[in-house]
């Protein structure tokens, strides 16, 4: 497959495309001329994104309103794509959310939905679209993991665990499918300026500059062109994620627990401000 620049003949399927990182991928692929299939549960927002991309880039954009945290969600998505009649060349398996707090205080149903969306749907959607890529001899899969996937994350235990799954699952597929011409990438953003923290129900404290969605997408595209298995967006995120791998896991978890216990008390500036900025307090996971 050609470098990730000219994609006029390609179709990209993006989950979680109605906002944040997914919407930035939609914008970037539309700008490169790709046809799009955008998926998310909230239909009005999805339609707004689709209409804007059609207007600004003149590309063909389809939308599928689907709740991927439901057991049947991925199959509903695949059926809708089949009805549209498109082969998917690029899959951005991006939809996800987090929960934060002492594990026993988080509603069990919320954590269950988190696992269904961040883990089960990511795996199932890959299963539904990868065979077609293998049969056609090429394709691209970007799975959105997180810097949280590199270590245990107290007070975000399910989220960190889910992103560790995405990281290892993606790297394994990268190794398996290179020889089939299918590129698989685990995308690991750190704190990024999206609706994520609002959905988390918490304004997280973090050190370093919050990254923009455009920076995250650019990091993914560079990594694909270089054939990388995973990419951590941002130099500081790269250093902190890799530093934690050199230390005993229990020690890292204990230190993180202390930081996040205090951090959860500190209300900081919203992660929704219009420009990237430095959040107050200590660095934490995303
Ligand atoms: N922002 C960060 O700091 C950060 C850092 C590392 C990793 N990530 C990861 O990046 C990915 C995108 O998050 P974001 O930061 O862009 O957050 P976001 O702005 O909240 O976007 C989340 C997207 O996922 C969709 N979504 C939520 N629940 C869904 C469901 N049940 N089924 C299908 N789609 C669903 C949302 O659609 P609706 O609007 O319709 O609900 C929205 O389009 C997530 O996997 C997240 O874990 C984010």
py3Dmol code that shows the C-alpha trace and the ligand (Angstrom):
import py3Dmol

protein = """\
ATOM      1  CA  UNK A   1       0.000   0.000   0.000  1.00  0.00           C
ATOM      2  CA  UNK A   2       1.135   3.541  -0.737  1.00  0.00           C
ATOM      3  CA  UNK A   3       2.398   5.931   1.936  1.00  0.00           C
ATOM      4  CA  UNK A   4      -0.324   7.292   4.160  1.00  0.00           C
ATOM      5  CA  UNK A   5      -0.765  10.449   2.108  1.00  0.00           C
ATOM      6  CA  UNK A   6      -2.783   9.921  -1.077  1.00  0.00           C
ATOM      7  CA  UNK A   7      -5.853   7.848  -0.404  1.00  0.00           C
ATOM      8  CA  UNK A   8      -8.371   8.776  -3.125  1.00  0.00           C
ATOM      9  CA  UNK A   9      -9.262   5.140  -3.837  1.00  0.00           C
ATOM     10  CA  UNK A  10      -9.485   4.072  -0.183  1.00  0.00           C
ATOM     11  CA  UNK A  11     -12.330   3.753   2.280  1.00  0.00           C
ATOM     12  CA  UNK A  12     -11.716   4.466   5.962  1.00  0.00           C
ATOM     13  CA  UNK A  13     -14.034   3.231   8.718  1.00  0.00           C
ATOM     14  CA  UNK A  14     -13.630   5.251  11.919  1.00  0.00           C
ATOM     15  CA  UNK A  15     -15.350   4.404  15.202  1.00  0.00           C
ATOM     16  CA  UNK A  16     -15.897   7.159  17.743  1.00  0.00           C
ATOM     17  CA  UNK A  17     -15.803   9.596  14.825  1.00  0.00           C
ATOM     18  CA  UNK A  18     -18.260  12.163  16.179  1.00  0.00           C
ATOM     19  CA  UNK A  19     -15.688  13.979  18.330  1.00  0.00           C
ATOM     20  CA  UNK A  20     -12.117  14.183  19.577  1.00  0.00           C
ATOM     21  CA  UNK A  21      -9.444  11.951  18.085  1.00  0.00           C
ATOM     22  CA  UNK A  22     -11.906  10.056  15.859  1.00  0.00           C
ATOM     23  CA  UNK A  23     -13.229  13.290  14.323  1.00  0.00           C
ATOM     24  CA  UNK A  24      -9.624  14.412  13.712  1.00  0.00           C
ATOM     25  CA  UNK A  25      -8.908  11.139  11.880  1.00  0.00           C
ATOM     26  CA  UNK A  26     -12.067  11.690   9.810  1.00  0.00           C
ATOM     27  CA  UNK A  27     -10.871  15.174   8.905  1.00  0.00           C
ATOM     28  CA  UNK A  28      -7.360  13.942   8.010  1.00  0.00           C
ATOM     29  CA  UNK A  29      -8.615  11.082   5.844  1.00  0.00           C
ATOM     30  CA  UNK A  30     -11.175  13.339   4.127  1.00  0.00           C
ATOM     31  CA  UNK A  31      -8.391  15.833   3.372  1.00  0.00           C
ATOM     32  CA  UNK A  32      -6.471  12.990   1.683  1.00  0.00           C
ATOM     33  CA  UNK A  33      -9.487  12.147  -0.449  1.00  0.00           C
ATOM     34  CA  UNK A  34     -10.588   8.916   1.238  1.00  0.00           C
ATOM     35  CA  UNK A  35     -14.208   7.793   1.307  1.00  0.00           C
ATOM     36  CA  UNK A  36     -15.450   7.597   4.901  1.00  0.00           C
ATOM     37  CA  UNK A  37     -17.730   5.496   7.042  1.00  0.00           C
ATOM     38  CA  UNK A  38     -18.152   7.183  10.423  1.00  0.00           C
ATOM     39  CA  UNK A  39     -19.596   5.355  13.437  1.00  0.00           C
ATOM     40  CA  UNK A  40     -20.732   6.556  16.884  1.00  0.00           C
ATOM     41  CA  UNK A  41     -23.929   6.296  18.934  1.00  0.00           C
ATOM     42  CA  UNK A  42     -24.933   9.967  18.815  1.00  0.00           C
ATOM     43  CA  UNK A  43     -26.474  10.455  15.376  1.00  0.00           C
ATOM     44  CA  UNK A  44     -26.891  14.282  15.300  1.00  0.00           C
ATOM     45  CA  UNK A  45     -23.213  14.952  16.072  1.00  0.00           C
ATOM     46  CA  UNK A  46     -22.125  12.292  13.606  1.00  0.00           C
ATOM     47  CA  UNK A  47     -24.258  13.825  10.856  1.00  0.00           C
ATOM     48  CA  UNK A  48     -22.824  17.267  11.591  1.00  0.00           C
ATOM     49  CA  UNK A  49     -19.264  15.958  11.172  1.00  0.00           C
ATOM     50  CA  UNK A  50     -20.239  14.114   7.974  1.00  0.00           C
ATOM     51  CA  UNK A  51     -21.939  17.148   6.429  1.00  0.00           C
ATOM     52  CA  UNK A  52     -18.962  19.373   7.178  1.00  0.00           C
ATOM     53  CA  UNK A  53     -16.504  16.909   5.637  1.00  0.00           C
ATOM     54  CA  UNK A  54     -18.633  16.503   2.479  1.00  0.00           C
ATOM     55  CA  UNK A  55     -18.870  20.271   2.157  1.00  0.00           C
ATOM     56  CA  UNK A  56     -15.201  21.049   2.861  1.00  0.00           C
ATOM     57  CA  UNK A  57     -13.523  18.111   1.117  1.00  0.00           C
ATOM     58  CA  UNK A  58     -16.095  16.882  -1.413  1.00  0.00           C
ATOM     59  CA  UNK A  59     -15.702  13.284  -0.266  1.00  0.00           C
ATOM     60  CA  UNK A  60     -18.263  10.541   0.069  1.00  0.00           C
ATOM     61  CA  UNK A  61     -19.193  10.149   3.775  1.00  0.00           C
ATOM     62  CA  UNK A  62     -21.532   7.519   5.249  1.00  0.00           C
ATOM     63  CA  UNK A  63     -22.642   7.429   8.873  1.00  0.00           C
ATOM     64  CA  UNK A  64     -23.664   4.504  11.053  1.00  0.00           C
ATOM     65  CA  UNK A  65     -25.297   5.274  14.407  1.00  0.00           C
ATOM     66  CA  UNK A  66     -24.341   2.330  16.590  1.00  0.00           C
ATOM     67  CA  UNK A  67     -23.634   1.591  20.240  1.00  0.00           C
ATOM     68  CA  UNK A  68     -20.500  -0.544  20.120  1.00  0.00           C
ATOM     69  CA  UNK A  69     -20.696  -1.293  23.848  1.00  0.00           C
ATOM     70  CA  UNK A  70     -23.701  -3.496  23.076  1.00  0.00           C
ATOM     71  CA  UNK A  71     -22.856  -7.128  22.337  1.00  0.00           C
ATOM     72  CA  UNK A  72     -24.518  -6.828  18.916  1.00  0.00           C
ATOM     73  CA  UNK A  73     -22.918  -3.432  18.096  1.00  0.00           C
ATOM     74  CA  UNK A  74     -19.929  -4.605  16.010  1.00  0.00           C
ATOM     75  CA  UNK A  75     -22.084  -6.988  13.942  1.00  0.00           C
ATOM     76  CA  UNK A  76     -24.633  -4.201  13.385  1.00  0.00           C
ATOM     77  CA  UNK A  77     -21.777  -2.000  12.135  1.00  0.00           C
ATOM     78  CA  UNK A  78     -20.437  -4.696   9.784  1.00  0.00           C
ATOM     79  CA  UNK A  79     -23.956  -5.279   8.413  1.00  0.00           C
ATOM     80  CA  UNK A  80     -24.414  -1.555   7.771  1.00  0.00           C
ATOM     81  CA  UNK A  81     -21.047  -1.390   5.972  1.00  0.00           C
ATOM     82  CA  UNK A  82     -22.011  -4.418   3.851  1.00  0.00           C
ATOM     83  CA  UNK A  83     -25.308  -2.722   2.948  1.00  0.00           C
ATOM     84  CA  UNK A  84     -23.439   0.415   1.862  1.00  0.00           C
ATOM     85  CA  UNK A  85     -21.389  -1.954  -0.330  1.00  0.00           C
ATOM     86  CA  UNK A  86     -17.870  -0.763   0.492  1.00  0.00           C
ATOM     87  CA  UNK A  87     -14.679  -2.671   1.257  1.00  0.00           C
ATOM     88  CA  UNK A  88     -12.846  -1.193   4.225  1.00  0.00           C
ATOM     89  CA  UNK A  89      -9.186  -0.430   3.501  1.00  0.00           C
ATOM     90  CA  UNK A  90      -8.495   1.509   6.696  1.00  0.00           C
ATOM     91  CA  UNK A  91     -10.040   0.780  10.068  1.00  0.00           C
ATOM     92  CA  UNK A  92      -9.600   3.231  12.937  1.00  0.00           C
ATOM     93  CA  UNK A  93     -10.822   1.314  15.958  1.00  0.00           C
ATOM     94  CA  UNK A  94     -10.990   4.371  18.182  1.00  0.00           C
ATOM     95  CA  UNK A  95     -14.238   4.536  20.215  1.00  0.00           C
ATOM     96  CA  UNK A  96     -13.575   4.308  23.921  1.00  0.00           C
ATOM     97  CA  UNK A  97     -14.153   5.923  27.297  1.00  0.00           C
ATOM     98  CA  UNK A  98     -12.799   5.771  30.817  1.00  0.00           C
ATOM     99  CA  UNK A  99     -14.081   5.724  34.377  1.00  0.00           C
ATOM    100  CA  UNK A 100     -12.249   7.051  37.373  1.00  0.00           C
ATOM    101  CA  UNK A 101     -12.491   6.519  41.122  1.00  0.00           C
ATOM    102  CA  UNK A 102     -12.076   3.796  43.745  1.00  0.00           C
ATOM    103  CA  UNK A 103     -12.941   0.590  41.889  1.00  0.00           C
ATOM    104  CA  UNK A 104     -15.707  -0.519  44.288  1.00  0.00           C
ATOM    105  CA  UNK A 105     -17.445   2.852  43.980  1.00  0.00           C
ATOM    106  CA  UNK A 106     -17.703   2.843  40.192  1.00  0.00           C
ATOM    107  CA  UNK A 107     -21.043   1.509  38.925  1.00  0.00           C
ATOM    108  CA  UNK A 108     -20.508  -2.073  37.785  1.00  0.00           C
ATOM    109  CA  UNK A 109     -22.603  -1.450  34.671  1.00  0.00           C
ATOM    110  CA  UNK A 110     -20.346   1.449  33.650  1.00  0.00           C
ATOM    111  CA  UNK A 111     -17.216  -0.665  33.974  1.00  0.00           C
ATOM    112  CA  UNK A 112     -18.904  -3.490  32.084  1.00  0.00           C
ATOM    113  CA  UNK A 113     -19.750  -1.133  29.208  1.00  0.00           C
ATOM    114  CA  UNK A 114     -16.180   0.133  29.294  1.00  0.00           C
ATOM    115  CA  UNK A 115     -14.812  -3.376  28.807  1.00  0.00           C
ATOM    116  CA  UNK A 116     -17.407  -4.059  26.094  1.00  0.00           C
ATOM    117  CA  UNK A 117     -16.394  -0.927  24.165  1.00  0.00           C
ATOM    118  CA  UNK A 118     -12.643  -0.647  24.843  1.00  0.00           C
ATOM    119  CA  UNK A 119     -11.843  -4.363  24.617  1.00  0.00           C
ATOM    120  CA  UNK A 120     -14.621  -6.583  23.243  1.00  0.00           C
ATOM    121  CA  UNK A 121     -15.688  -4.259  20.431  1.00  0.00           C
ATOM    122  CA  UNK A 122     -12.098  -3.471  19.402  1.00  0.00           C
ATOM    123  CA  UNK A 123     -11.367  -7.182  19.049  1.00  0.00           C
ATOM    124  CA  UNK A 124     -14.660  -8.013  17.354  1.00  0.00           C
ATOM    125  CA  UNK A 125     -14.481  -5.138  14.859  1.00  0.00           C
ATOM    126  CA  UNK A 126     -10.919  -6.195  13.950  1.00  0.00           C
ATOM    127  CA  UNK A 127     -12.197  -9.763  13.410  1.00  0.00           C
ATOM    128  CA  UNK A 128     -14.940  -8.486  11.132  1.00  0.00           C
ATOM    129  CA  UNK A 129     -12.758  -6.342   8.846  1.00  0.00           C
ATOM    130  CA  UNK A 130      -9.246  -7.859   8.913  1.00  0.00           C
ATOM    131  CA  UNK A 131     -10.086 -10.968   6.817  1.00  0.00           C
ATOM    132  CA  UNK A 132     -11.187  -8.746   3.896  1.00  0.00           C
ATOM    133  CA  UNK A 133      -7.887  -6.845   4.083  1.00  0.00           C
ATOM    134  CA  UNK A 134      -5.920 -10.102   4.081  1.00  0.00           C
ATOM    135  CA  UNK A 135      -7.938 -11.387   1.100  1.00  0.00           C
ATOM    136  CA  UNK A 136      -7.285  -8.150  -0.834  1.00  0.00           C
ATOM    137  CA  UNK A 137      -3.576  -8.206   0.114  1.00  0.00           C
ATOM    138  CA  UNK A 138      -3.482  -4.916   2.012  1.00  0.00           C
ATOM    139  CA  UNK A 139      -5.034  -2.628   4.584  1.00  0.00           C
ATOM    140  CA  UNK A 140      -4.452  -0.578   7.683  1.00  0.00           C
ATOM    141  CA  UNK A 141      -5.780  -0.926  11.215  1.00  0.00           C
ATOM    142  CA  UNK A 142      -5.203   1.750  13.844  1.00  0.00           C
ATOM    143  CA  UNK A 143      -6.336   0.743  17.327  1.00  0.00           C
ATOM    144  CA  UNK A 144      -6.440   3.595  19.835  1.00  0.00           C
ATOM    145  CA  UNK A 145      -4.725   2.486  23.036  1.00  0.00           C
ATOM    146  CA  UNK A 146      -3.244   5.005  25.486  1.00  0.00           C
ATOM    147  CA  UNK A 147      -0.160   5.777  27.545  1.00  0.00           C
ATOM    148  CA  UNK A 148      -2.298   4.129  30.267  1.00  0.00           C
ATOM    149  CA  UNK A 149      -1.712   0.821  28.504  1.00  0.00           C
ATOM    150  CA  UNK A 150       1.926   0.725  29.636  1.00  0.00           C
ATOM    151  CA  UNK A 151       1.327   0.368  33.369  1.00  0.00           C
ATOM    152  CA  UNK A 152      -1.324  -0.472  35.969  1.00  0.00           C
ATOM    153  CA  UNK A 153      -3.417   2.627  36.707  1.00  0.00           C
ATOM    154  CA  UNK A 154      -4.979   2.735  40.204  1.00  0.00           C
ATOM    155  CA  UNK A 155      -8.351   4.531  40.262  1.00  0.00           C
ATOM    156  CA  UNK A 156      -8.609   3.825  36.540  1.00  0.00           C
ATOM    157  CA  UNK A 157      -8.022   0.092  36.867  1.00  0.00           C
ATOM    158  CA  UNK A 158     -10.458  -1.012  34.166  1.00  0.00           C
ATOM    159  CA  UNK A 159      -9.406   1.704  31.733  1.00  0.00           C
ATOM    160  CA  UNK A 160      -5.677   0.960  32.118  1.00  0.00           C
ATOM    161  CA  UNK A 161      -6.337  -2.771  31.777  1.00  0.00           C
ATOM    162  CA  UNK A 162      -8.450  -2.222  28.682  1.00  0.00           C
ATOM    163  CA  UNK A 163      -5.764  -0.120  27.011  1.00  0.00           C
ATOM    164  CA  UNK A 164      -3.055  -2.683  27.881  1.00  0.00           C
ATOM    165  CA  UNK A 165      -5.192  -5.212  26.005  1.00  0.00           C
ATOM    166  CA  UNK A 166      -5.417  -2.920  22.971  1.00  0.00           C
ATOM    167  CA  UNK A 167      -1.653  -2.318  23.030  1.00  0.00           C
ATOM    168  CA  UNK A 168      -0.625  -5.979  23.180  1.00  0.00           C
ATOM    169  CA  UNK A 169      -3.401  -7.192  20.871  1.00  0.00           C
ATOM    170  CA  UNK A 170      -2.360  -4.648  18.232  1.00  0.00           C
ATOM    171  CA  UNK A 171       1.366  -5.355  18.439  1.00  0.00           C
ATOM    172  CA  UNK A 172       0.685  -9.088  18.067  1.00  0.00           C
ATOM    173  CA  UNK A 173      -1.446  -8.434  14.964  1.00  0.00           C
ATOM    174  CA  UNK A 174       1.257  -6.095  13.606  1.00  0.00           C
ATOM    175  CA  UNK A 175       3.758  -8.971  13.780  1.00  0.00           C
ATOM    176  CA  UNK A 176       1.309 -11.496  12.288  1.00  0.00           C
ATOM    177  CA  UNK A 177      -0.028  -9.471   9.364  1.00  0.00           C
ATOM    178  CA  UNK A 178       3.008  -7.552   8.070  1.00  0.00           C
ATOM    179  CA  UNK A 179       3.649 -10.298   5.550  1.00  0.00           C
ATOM    180  CA  UNK A 180       0.035 -10.004   4.356  1.00  0.00           C
ATOM    181  CA  UNK A 181       0.480  -6.308   3.576  1.00  0.00           C
ATOM    182  CA  UNK A 182      -1.779  -5.263   6.466  1.00  0.00           C
ATOM    183  CA  UNK A 183      -0.360  -2.552   8.717  1.00  0.00           C
ATOM    184  CA  UNK A 184      -1.536  -2.608  12.315  1.00  0.00           C
ATOM    185  CA  UNK A 185      -0.716   0.223  14.700  1.00  0.00           C
ATOM    186  CA  UNK A 186      -1.374   0.708  18.408  1.00  0.00           C
ATOM    187  CA  UNK A 187      -1.854   4.456  18.841  1.00  0.00           C
ATOM    188  CA  UNK A 188      -0.982   5.573  22.372  1.00  0.00           C
ATOM    189  CA  UNK A 189      -1.958   9.173  23.072  1.00  0.00           C
ATOM    190  CA  UNK A 190      -1.322  10.838  26.410  1.00  0.00           C
ATOM    191  CA  UNK A 191      -3.628  13.576  27.726  1.00  0.00           C
ATOM    192  CA  UNK A 192      -5.268  15.068  24.625  1.00  0.00           C
ATOM    193  CA  UNK A 193      -7.679  17.958  24.224  1.00  0.00           C
ATOM    194  CA  UNK A 194     -11.000  16.130  23.645  1.00  0.00           C
ATOM    195  CA  UNK A 195     -14.278  15.370  25.411  1.00  0.00           C
ATOM    196  CA  UNK A 196     -12.599  12.364  27.071  1.00  0.00           C
ATOM    197  CA  UNK A 197     -12.169  13.978  30.500  1.00  0.00           C
ATOM    198  CA  UNK A 198     -15.742  15.262  30.498  1.00  0.00           C
ATOM    199  CA  UNK A 199     -16.996  11.745  29.735  1.00  0.00           C
ATOM    200  CA  UNK A 200     -14.721  10.485  32.507  1.00  0.00           C
ATOM    201  CA  UNK A 201     -16.668  12.660  34.911  1.00  0.00           C
ATOM    202  CA  UNK A 202     -13.446  14.187  36.190  1.00  0.00           C
ATOM    203  CA  UNK A 203     -11.124  16.985  35.250  1.00  0.00           C
ATOM    204  CA  UNK A 204      -7.775  15.256  35.466  1.00  0.00           C
ATOM    205  CA  UNK A 205      -4.611  16.843  36.729  1.00  0.00           C
ATOM    206  CA  UNK A 206      -1.709  16.439  34.411  1.00  0.00           C
ATOM    207  CA  UNK A 207       1.772  17.793  33.908  1.00  0.00           C
ATOM    208  CA  UNK A 208       3.072  18.794  30.517  1.00  0.00           C
ATOM    209  CA  UNK A 209       1.144  20.264  27.650  1.00  0.00           C
ATOM    210  CA  UNK A 210      -2.133  18.641  26.673  1.00  0.00           C
ATOM    211  CA  UNK A 211      -1.732  17.446  23.091  1.00  0.00           C
ATOM    212  CA  UNK A 212      -4.018  18.362  20.215  1.00  0.00           C
ATOM    213  CA  UNK A 213      -5.972  15.787  18.233  1.00  0.00           C
ATOM    214  CA  UNK A 214      -4.103  16.895  15.087  1.00  0.00           C
ATOM    215  CA  UNK A 215      -0.791  16.067  16.761  1.00  0.00           C
ATOM    216  CA  UNK A 216      -2.101  12.626  17.689  1.00  0.00           C
ATOM    217  CA  UNK A 217      -3.240  11.922  14.115  1.00  0.00           C
ATOM    218  CA  UNK A 218       0.064  13.183  12.689  1.00  0.00           C
ATOM    219  CA  UNK A 219       1.964  10.847  15.040  1.00  0.00           C
ATOM    220  CA  UNK A 220      -0.162   7.922  13.832  1.00  0.00           C
ATOM    221  CA  UNK A 221       0.431   8.727  10.152  1.00  0.00           C
ATOM    222  CA  UNK A 222       4.193   9.075  10.676  1.00  0.00           C
ATOM    223  CA  UNK A 223       4.299   5.766  12.537  1.00  0.00           C
ATOM    224  CA  UNK A 224       2.370   4.006   9.761  1.00  0.00           C
ATOM    225  CA  UNK A 225       4.769   5.301   7.137  1.00  0.00           C
ATOM    226  CA  UNK A 226       7.684   4.029   9.249  1.00  0.00           C
ATOM    227  CA  UNK A 227       6.050   0.639   9.761  1.00  0.00           C
ATOM    228  CA  UNK A 228       5.967   0.946  13.561  1.00  0.00           C
ATOM    229  CA  UNK A 229       3.937  -1.435  15.728  1.00  0.00           C
ATOM    230  CA  UNK A 230       2.950   1.264  18.203  1.00  0.00           C
ATOM    231  CA  UNK A 231       3.420   4.964  18.705  1.00  0.00           C
ATOM    232  CA  UNK A 232       3.304   7.168  21.791  1.00  0.00           C
ATOM    233  CA  UNK A 233       2.311  10.709  20.866  1.00  0.00           C
ATOM    234  CA  UNK A 234       4.527  13.406  22.403  1.00  0.00           C
ATOM    235  CA  UNK A 235       8.099  13.284  23.670  1.00  0.00           C
ATOM    236  CA  UNK A 236       7.221  13.657  27.356  1.00  0.00           C
ATOM    237  CA  UNK A 237       4.578  10.930  27.072  1.00  0.00           C
ATOM    238  CA  UNK A 238       7.169   8.720  25.362  1.00  0.00           C
ATOM    239  CA  UNK A 239       9.669   9.227  28.170  1.00  0.00           C
ATOM    240  CA  UNK A 240       7.246   8.697  31.052  1.00  0.00           C
ATOM    241  CA  UNK A 241       5.585   5.639  29.470  1.00  0.00           C
ATOM    242  CA  UNK A 242       8.905   3.955  28.805  1.00  0.00           C
ATOM    243  CA  UNK A 243      10.444   4.952  32.144  1.00  0.00           C
ATOM    244  CA  UNK A 244       7.655   3.109  33.957  1.00  0.00           C
ATOM    245  CA  UNK A 245       8.582  -0.062  32.060  1.00  0.00           C
ATOM    246  CA  UNK A 246      12.086  -0.061  33.547  1.00  0.00           C
ATOM    247  CA  UNK A 247      10.837  -0.068  37.156  1.00  0.00           C
ATOM    248  CA  UNK A 248       9.120  -2.854  39.143  1.00  0.00           C
ATOM    249  CA  UNK A 249       5.419  -2.874  38.251  1.00  0.00           C
ATOM    250  CA  UNK A 250       4.255  -2.926  41.892  1.00  0.00           C
ATOM    251  CA  UNK A 251       6.427   0.076  42.718  1.00  0.00           C
ATOM    252  CA  UNK A 252       5.075   2.041  39.746  1.00  0.00           C
ATOM    253  CA  UNK A 253       1.494   1.149  40.742  1.00  0.00           C
ATOM    254  CA  UNK A 254       2.092   2.293  44.338  1.00  0.00           C
ATOM    255  CA  UNK A 255       3.569   5.622  43.275  1.00  0.00           C
ATOM    256  CA  UNK A 256       0.753   6.151  40.767  1.00  0.00           C
ATOM    257  CA  UNK A 257      -1.828   5.316  43.425  1.00  0.00           C
ATOM    258  CA  UNK A 258      -0.438   8.036  45.677  1.00  0.00           C
ATOM    259  CA  UNK A 259      -0.318  10.577  42.881  1.00  0.00           C
ATOM    260  CA  UNK A 260      -3.821   9.856  41.604  1.00  0.00           C
ATOM    261  CA  UNK A 261      -5.353   9.732  45.088  1.00  0.00           C
ATOM    262  CA  UNK A 262      -4.093  13.278  45.659  1.00  0.00           C
ATOM    263  CA  UNK A 263      -4.710  14.280  42.070  1.00  0.00           C
ATOM    264  CA  UNK A 264      -8.355  13.303  42.281  1.00  0.00           C
ATOM    265  CA  UNK A 265      -8.790  15.975  44.955  1.00  0.00           C
ATOM    266  CA  UNK A 266      -7.328  18.694  42.799  1.00  0.00           C
ATOM    267  CA  UNK A 267      -9.715  20.382  40.452  1.00  0.00           C
ATOM    268  CA  UNK A 268      -7.797  21.754  37.524  1.00  0.00           C
ATOM    269  CA  UNK A 269      -8.536  23.738  34.471  1.00  0.00           C
ATOM    270  CA  UNK A 270     -10.845  22.038  32.027  1.00  0.00           C
ATOM    271  CA  UNK A 271      -9.377  19.868  29.280  1.00  0.00           C
ATOM    272  CA  UNK A 272     -11.927  21.500  26.955  1.00  0.00           C
ATOM    273  CA  UNK A 273     -10.289  24.906  26.570  1.00  0.00           C
ATOM    274  CA  UNK A 274      -9.864  25.959  22.941  1.00  0.00           C
ATOM    275  CA  UNK A 275      -6.058  25.860  22.892  1.00  0.00           C
ATOM    276  CA  UNK A 276      -3.628  23.222  24.165  1.00  0.00           C
ATOM    277  CA  UNK A 277      -2.279  24.266  27.496  1.00  0.00           C
ATOM    278  CA  UNK A 278      -0.408  23.123  30.564  1.00  0.00           C
ATOM    279  CA  UNK A 279      -2.699  21.610  33.191  1.00  0.00           C
ATOM    280  CA  UNK A 280      -1.965  22.214  36.828  1.00  0.00           C
ATOM    281  CA  UNK A 281      -0.870  19.498  39.193  1.00  0.00           C
ATOM    282  CA  UNK A 282       0.837  16.228  38.559  1.00  0.00           C
ATOM    283  CA  UNK A 283       0.979  14.060  35.519  1.00  0.00           C
ATOM    284  CA  UNK A 284      -1.569  11.336  35.340  1.00  0.00           C
ATOM    285  CA  UNK A 285      -2.870   8.753  32.982  1.00  0.00           C
ATOM    286  CA  UNK A 286      -5.216   9.129  30.031  1.00  0.00           C
TER     287      UNK A 286
END
"""
ligand_1 = """\
48
LIG
N -8.295 12.308 25.184
C -7.330 11.675 25.777
O -6.623 12.240 26.630
C -7.021 10.234 25.385
C -5.766 9.727 25.746
C -5.458 8.416 25.415
C -6.364 7.643 24.733
N -7.587 8.154 24.409
C -8.505 7.282 23.674
O -8.875 7.922 22.471
C -10.120 7.384 22.012
C -11.026 8.522 21.579
O -11.339 9.310 22.712
P -11.378 10.909 22.671
O -10.309 11.377 23.551
O -11.426 11.374 21.282
O -12.747 11.158 23.451
P -14.168 11.750 22.992
O -14.000 13.106 22.402
O -15.029 11.571 24.195
O -14.653 10.779 21.816
C -15.152 9.483 22.080
C -15.844 8.974 20.842
O -16.261 7.619 21.111
C -17.657 7.524 20.846
N -18.306 6.543 21.706
C -18.531 6.634 23.047
N -19.235 5.569 23.462
C -19.469 4.804 22.365
C -20.156 3.596 22.146
N -20.777 2.955 23.146
N -20.202 3.082 20.887
C -19.581 3.722 19.850
N -18.912 4.869 19.996
C -18.858 5.409 21.243
C -18.216 8.922 21.107
O -19.481 9.068 20.453
P -20.680 9.932 21.152
O -20.171 11.336 21.209
O -21.837 9.733 20.238
O -20.884 9.324 22.510
C -17.107 9.766 20.489
O -17.263 9.822 19.094
C -10.661 6.544 23.173
O -10.419 5.179 22.889
C -9.832 6.997 24.365
O -9.708 5.998 25.330
C -7.927 9.440 24.709
"""
view = py3Dmol.view(width=600, height=400)
view.addModel(protein, "pdb")
view.setStyle({"model": 0}, {"cartoon": {"style": "trace"}})
view.addModel(ligand_1, "xyz")
view.setStyle({"model": 1}, {"stick": {}})
view.zoomTo()
view.show()
